[in-house]
Amino acid sequence: MNWRAFAESFITLVVIMDPLGSAPIFISLTAGRSAGARRRAALEAAAVAGGLVVVFALFGRLVLDYLHVSVESLTIAGGMLLLLVALQMLRGEEFQQAETANVALVPLATPLLAGPGAIAAVMVLTKRYEDMPGRLGVLLGIVAVVVVVAVGLMLAGQIARLLRPSLIQLLTRVLGLLLAAIAVQFVIDSVKIIAVR
């Protein structure tokens, strides 16, 4: 196994997927749910996000080429999805209507954790490390990040018990604003790349 590929993949994805930054959003999206439901949502979000990243690491370029979709187009689409989530958070509609909906899949697993940034990163990494030890290092790096994300989200439930509902609501609005800014930046960066071509 290529340890450099492992370290590069792990560090890159931890920064992009940001388990600590995702924890408060996870708290707001799962507000009112039981501790068991939160744990299941955390594990499911991490597993699905990891699965998506692995699929794109192995077959991403093939899929995008087949569909004639650029990485920039994927990034713009992910930015728009994140913007919709941010608007719901800003309006106080933190998926409270969705007790039956699975917030672990959307928006947690994608586009929040396995978003365009993570997908583009693993596609670049697998292109950089094309031999078998390099690919193995990238894949094990992804697995390690998934474990870190799962642990981070599961600990978010304990943090939620210490916070008052009014503080969580305030945090949700602030995070909604920041998430909107991140979403818009995704779009701006992609448009700049497209304009330079």
NORMO-V251145 format. One record per residue. N is the residue number from 1. OMEGA is omega in radians with two decimals (999 if undefined). NEAR is the number of other ideal C-beta (glycine too) atoms within 12 Angstrom. Layout:
N&OMEGA&NEAR, N&OMEGA&NEAR
//
This chain:
1&3.12&20, 2&-3.09&24, 3&3.10&18, 4&3.10&19, 5&3.11&32, 6&-3.09&27, 7&-3.12&22, 8&3.12&27, 9&-3.10&41, 10&-3.09&30, 11&-3.12&19, 12&-3.07&29, 13&3.07&43, 14&3.13&28, 15&-3.08&18, 16&-3.08&34, 17&2.95&45, 18&-3.13&29, 19&3.13&33, 20&3.13&19, 21&3.14&24, 22&-3.07&46, 23&3.12&37, 24&3.09&36, 25&3.08&42, 26&3.12&48, 27&-3.09&39, 28&-3.12&42, 29&-3.12&46, 30&3.14&41, 31&3.11&36, 32&3.13&20, 33&-3.12&29, 34&3.13&15, 35&3.12&18, 36&3.12&13, 37&3.10&23, 38&3.13&32, 39&3.12&25, 40&3.13&23, 41&3.14&39, 42&-3.13&41, 43&-3.13&27, 44&3.14&29, 45&-3.14&42, 46&-3.12&42, 47&-3.14&27, 48&3.10&31, 49&3.11&46, 50&3.11&34, 51&3.12&23, 52&-3.14&35, 53&3.11&43, 54&3.14&31, 55&3.14&25, 56&3.07&37, 57&-3.09&42, 58&-2.99&24, 59&-3.01&19, 60&-3.11&32, 61&3.12&25, 62&-3.13&16, 63&-3.11&19, 64&3.10&23, 65&-3.14&13, 66&-3.13&10, 67&-3.08&15, 68&3.14&9, 69&3.10&20, 70&3.08&22, 71&3.13&31, 72&3.10&26, 73&3.09&23, 74&3.14&34, 75&3.11&36, 76&3.12&30, 77&3.10&26, 78&3.09&39, 79&3.12&32, 80&3.10&24, 81&3.11&29, 82&3.13&38, 83&3.09&28, 84&3.10&24, 85&-3.13&37, 86&3.14&34, 87&3.09&22, 88&3.13&30, 89&-3.13&37, 90&-3.14&25, 91&-3.13&19, 92&3.12&19, 93&-3.02&21, 94&3.10&35, 95&3.11&33, 96&3.13&23, 97&-2.95&15, 98&3.08&23, 99&3.12&16, 100&3.14&10, 101&-3.09&19, 102&3.13&22, 103&3.09&39, 104&-3.13&35, 105&3.11&25, 106&0.22&29, 107&-3.03&41, 108&-3.10&46, 109&3.06&36, 110&0.19&34, 111&-3.03&39, 112&-3.13&46, 113&3.12&48, 114&-3.13&43, 115&-3.11&39, 116&3.14&41, 117&3.13&34, 118&-3.13&43, 119&3.13&41, 120&-3.11&34, 121&-3.10&34, 122&3.08&43, 123&3.08&33, 124&-3.11&25, 125&3.14&39, 126&3.05&35, 127&3.14&22, 128&-3.12&21, 129&-3.02&29, 130&3.13&19, 131&-3.06&16, 132&3.10&14, 133&3.11&17, 134&3.10&26, 135&3.13&26, 136&3.10&23, 137&3.12&30, 138&-3.11&42, 139&3.11&33, 140&3.03&28, 141&3.10&39, 142&3.14&44, 143&3.14&27, 144&3.12&28, 145&3.12&41, 146&3.11&37, 147&3.13&25, 148&3.14&30, 149&-3.14&43, 150&3.13&34, 151&3.13&23, 152&-3.14&33, 153&3.13&45, 154&3.08&31, 155&3.13&25, 156&3.12&38, 157&3.10&30, 158&3.09&19, 159&-3.10&22, 160&-3.13&32, 161&-3.13&16, 162&-3.07&13, 163&3.06&21, 164&3.14&12, 165&-3.13&19, 166&3.12&11, 167&3.09&18, 168&3.11&31, 169&3.11&24, 170&3.13&19, 171&3.12&30, 172&3.14&35, 173&-3.13&26, 174&3.13&20, 175&3.07&32, 176&3.10&33, 177&3.13&20, 178&3.12&24, 179&3.08&39, 180&3.12&26, 181&3.11&19, 182&-3.14&32, 183&3.13&35, 184&3.13&22, 185&3.05&23, 186&-3.09&35, 187&-3.11&27, 188&-3.11&19, 189&-3.13&23, 190&3.12&28, 191&3.09&19, 192&-3.14&15, 193&3.13&19, 194&-3.10&16, 195&-3.13&10, 196&-3.08&9, 197&999&9
//
